[in-house]
Amino acid sequence: MAPGAPDEIVYAGDHRDNDVVPAKAADLRTALIRRGPWGHLWADDPTTCQHADWVISSLDELPVLLAG
């Protein structure tokens, strides 16, 4: 179990069905990382767009997104 409330956690992954959708179902904030074949495949998918809070190209983008 991760420390913190669900709204304090961001789950980042590159697969819609293995990462984004289950994490959103657990009430976590989600980021799809557009890297590797899966990340690029799922980046513009309607289900991904519905469930991902962000679509990013690098984890380096998260601090700015979370601060804003």
GIURKA-V152180 format. One record per residue. N is the residue number from 0. RES is the residue in one small letter. NEAR is the number of other ideal C-beta (glycine too) atoms within 10 Angstrom. Layout:
N:RES:NEAR
N:RES:NEAR
This chain:
0:m:3
1:a:9
2:p:6
3:g:8
4:a:9
5:p:12
6:d:9
7:e:11
8:i:15
9:v:16
10:y:19
11:a:19
12:g:18
13:d:20
14:h:18
15:r:23
16:d:12
17:n:12
18:d:23
19:v:29
20:v:17
21:p:16
22:a:23
23:k:16
24:a:10
25:a:10
26:d:10
27:l:20
28:r:18
29:t:24
30:a:24
31:l:27
32:i:24
33:r:17
34:r:14
35:g:10
36:p:9
37:w:18
38:g:20
39:h:12
40:l:14
41:w:25
42:a:19
43:d:10
44:d:16
45:p:8
46:t:12
47:t:21
48:c:14
49:q:10
50:h:18
51:a:26
52:d:16
53:w:15
54:v:19
55:i:20
56:s:12
57:s:9
58:l:12
59:d:8
60:e:15
61:l:15
62:p:9
63:v:9
64:l:13
65:l:12
66:a:6
67:g:5
